[in-house]
Amino acid sequence: MDSRKTLVVTETFRQILLELHEAKEKASLLYDDDGLTRADDFIQEYKADGDNSYILLENGQKILINRVIAVNGTFLSQYSEC
């Protein structure tokens, strides 16, 4: 069985994404865009707005934070095992 590093069930990626944005570090993302989608870029903008919170990547992609499944190898708990 394959296992992955996961968030605690009550955690979200908001803090991790904000820290990556502030540190100007690259984010490797897996998110749900009517199917699993990958993105790998620097976060240009972080907008906290409840359920509409999003990040804007340097390539222009806007990703809702509540659709993010994994950041830099850390997954939501629902995706902890293959």
C-alpha positions, 0 to 999 in steps of 0.5 A: 500500500502506498501512503502519502503525507496528508493534512489533518482532516480539519486543515486546509491548504490556505496557510501553506499557499500563503506561506509559499506566496510570501516566500516567493517559492514555487507551488506544485499543485494538484487540483480539481478542475472537473478532473485532476489537473496539475499546475507548477508555478509561482503564486502571483496573488493570494486572495482570501475571500471565504469560499471564493478564496483563490490563488493566481499563478504567474502564468495567469491560472486562477485556482480556487483554494477549496479545489486544491487537492495537493500542494508540494506533496501534501495531500488532503486526507481523502487522497491519502492512499492509492 
